[in-house]
Amino acid sequence: MLPIEILENGVVRLTPLQSGDWNKLLKYSRNKNLWTGFPWDLWEDSLFEKWMEDRVMMSQEGKWYPFLVNYKKINEPIGLSCYLNVDEPNLVLEIGGTWYGAPFHGTEVNPNCKLLLMTYAFERLGYERVEYKTDVLNTRSRRAIEKLGAKLDGIMRSNRIVQNGRRRDTVYYSILKDEWPDVKQGLKERIANYS
C-alpha cells in the first residue's frame, strides 16, 4: 500500500477520500454533460454515491488512492483525482479517475493537481513511470493530458465496455522519471500564467 498524505499548494488541497465525501460534490456531479467521455455515467445521485463509496472501499484495499480536490479560491471540494493501477514492483502507477465540476474545466485546478500528484509519485515515492489513459473519443481529456507534457504511447483498441455498452478504444500516455524535470518546469510555467 502506498503511504498517502495530504498534498497541497496555494491553489488546491488534495485529501484522501472518506466515506460520505460524495455529498460534498453533488452540486457538480448532477451535470449530465460532465460524464460524456467518462467510463461511467454518474449524474444520478445513487450511481454517483455508489461509485464514490466503491472508491473508498478500493482505497482501503490498496487498489485505488482517490483524492478529494478542494479548490482554495472558493474553499470547497470540486472534484476527484486518483492514483490507480499501482504496480509497486515495477514502480509504475496511473493517475486517473479524474473529474472536476464543469466550471473548473480549463482552469488552474488540473495543472496544480497533477503537479502535486506527479511530484509526490516521482520525488517522494520514487516511481519511474506515471501513466494516463482516456477514451479515444474524449478530446477534452486528451488535450488536458497532452498539455501536461505526457507522451502518447498508443491506442489499445476495443479494450473495455463503457456507457451504453459501447466498446472503447483507450489512448495511453505516460511521463517517465527522466522526463519529469522538464514536465515539472512546464507545469510551473503554465501555472504562473494563471496568476
C-alpha positions in Angstrom: 0.0 0.0 0.0 1.2 3.5 -0.8 1.9 5.9 2.1 -0.7 8.6 1.2 -0.5 12.1 2.6 -2.5 15.3 2.2 -1.0 17.2 -0.8 -1.4 20.9 -1.1 -0.1 24.1 -2.6 -1.6 27.6 -2.8 -4.4 26.6 -5.2 -5.6 23.1 -4.2 -5.6 20.8 -1.3 -5.9 17.0 -2.1 -7.2 14.9 0.8 -7.7 11.2 0.8 -11.4 10.4 0.0 -13.5 9.5 3.0 -16.9 7.7 3.2 -19.7 10.3 2.7 -17.5 12.8 0.8 -19.6 12.3 -2.2 -22.2 14.5 -0.6 -19.9 17.5 -0.9 -19.8 17.1 -4.7 -23.4 16.6 -5.6 -23.9 20.1 -7.0 -21.3 19.3 -9.6 -22.0 15.6 -10.3 -25.6 16.2 -11.3 -24.5 17.7 -14.6 -25.3 15.1 -17.2 -22.8 16.5 -19.7 -20.0 16.1 -17.2 -19.9 12.4 -17.7 -19.7 12.3 -21.5 -16.5 10.5 -22.3 -16.2 9.2 -18.7 -16.4 5.4 -18.5 -19.3 5.6 -16.1 -22.5 7.8 -16.3 -22.7 9.1 -12.8 -25.1 12.1 -13.0 -27.8 10.3 -10.9 -27.2 10.7 -7.1 -27.5 6.9 -6.4 -25.0 5.9 -9.1 -22.6 8.7 -8.0 -22.8 7.7 -4.4 -22.1 4.0 -5.2 -19.2 4.9 -7.4 -17.6 7.2 -4.8 -18.1 4.7 -2.0 -16.6 2.0 -4.1 -13.5 4.2 -4.5 -13.3 4.5 -0.7 -13.5 0.7 -0.4 -10.9 0.2 -3.1 -8.6 2.6 -1.3 -8.9 0.5 1.9 -7.8 -2.5 -0.3 -4.9 -0.6 -1.8 -6.4 -0.7 -5.3 -7.2 3.0 -5.8 -6.0 6.0 -3.9 -8.6 8.7 -4.5 -8.1 12.4 -3.5 -10.9 14.9 -2.9 -9.9 18.1 -4.8 -10.5 21.2 -2.7 -10.2 24.5 -4.6 -8.8 27.0 -2.2 -10.2 30.0 -4.1 -13.7 29.0 -3.2 -12.9 26.9 -0.2 -14.8 23.8 -1.3 -14.4 20.4 -2.9 -14.9 20.5 -6.7 -13.8 17.0 -7.9 -11.6 14.0 -7.6 -8.3 12.6 -8.9 -6.7 9.3 -8.1 -3.7 7.0 -8.1 -4.7 3.6 -9.5 -3.3 0.6 -11.2 -0.3 0.8 -8.9 2.5 -1.6 -9.9 4.9 -1.3 -7.0 7.4 -3.9 -8.2 7.9 -2.0 -11.5 7.4 1.5 -10.0 4.6 2.4 -12.3 1.2 4.0 -11.4 -1.6 5.6 -13.2 -3.2 9.0 -12.4 -6.9 8.8 -13.4 -10.5 8.7 -12.3 -10.2 12.5 -12.6 -13.2 14.7 -12.8 -14.0 18.3 -11.8 -17.2 20.3 -11.8 -17.8 21.9 -15.2 -17.0 25.4 -14.0 -13.4 24.3 -13.3 -12.5 22.8 -16.7 -9.6 24.6 -18.3 -8.7 26.5 -15.1 -5.6 26.4 -12.9 -7.1 23.4 -11.0 -5.9 20.5 -13.2 -2.3 21.6 -13.7 -2.0 22.2 -9.9 -3.5 18.8 -9.0 -1.3 17.0 -11.5 1.8 18.9 -10.3 1.2 17.7 -6.7 0.3 14.1 -7.7 3.3 13.7 -10.0 5.7 15.4 -7.6 4.7 13.0 -4.9 4.8 10.0 -7.2 8.3 10.8 -8.7 10.0 12.6 -5.9 8.6 11.1 -2.7 7.6 7.6 -3.7 10.4 7.1 -6.3 8.2 5.9 -9.1 9.7 5.6 -12.6 6.6 6.0 -14.8 3.3 7.8 -14.5 0.5 6.8 -16.9 -2.6 8.5 -18.1 -5.4 6.8 -20.0 -8.6 8.1 -21.6 -11.3 7.3 -24.2 -10.1 8.0 -27.7 -13.3 10.0 -28.2 -12.7 12.2 -25.1 -11.0 15.1 -26.8 -11.2 17.4 -23.7 -9.4 14.8 -21.6 -6.8 14.1 -24.3 -6.0 17.8 -24.7 -5.6 18.1 -20.9 -3.2 15.1 -20.7 -1.2 16.4 -23.6 -0.9 19.9 -22.1 0.6 18.2 -19.0 3.5 17.1 -21.2 2.6 13.4 -21.3 3.8 11.4 -24.4 1.4 9.3 -26.5 2.2 5.6 -26.1 -0.5 4.2 -28.3 -4.1 3.1 -28.5 -5.5 -0.1 -27.1 -8.3 -1.0 -29.4 -11.7 -2.1 -28.1 -10.3 -2.9 -24.6 -13.3 -2.0 -22.4 -17.0 -1.6 -22.3 -18.3 1.8 -21.2 -21.6 3.7 -21.1 -24.4 2.2 -23.2 -22.4 -0.9 -23.9 -20.0 0.8 -26.3 -16.6 -0.8 -26.7 -14.0 1.9 -26.0 -10.6 2.4 -27.6 -8.3 3.7 -24.9 -5.4 6.1 -25.5 -2.4 5.5 -23.4 0.0 8.3 -22.4 3.0 8.4 -20.0 5.6 10.5 -18.3 8.9 8.9 -17.4 11.1 9.9 -14.4 13.9 11.3 -16.6 11.2 13.5 -18.4 9.8 14.7 -15.1 12.1 17.8 -14.6 11.1 19.3 -17.9 7.4 18.4 -17.4 7.5 19.9 -14.0 9.1 23.1 -15.2 6.5 23.3 -18.0 3.7 22.9 -15.4 5.1 25.5 -13.2 5.3 28.0 -16.1 1.8 27.2 -17.1 0.5 27.7 -13.5 2.3 31.0 -13.3 0.3 32.2 -16.3 -2.9 31.9 -14.2 -1.6 34.5 -11.7 
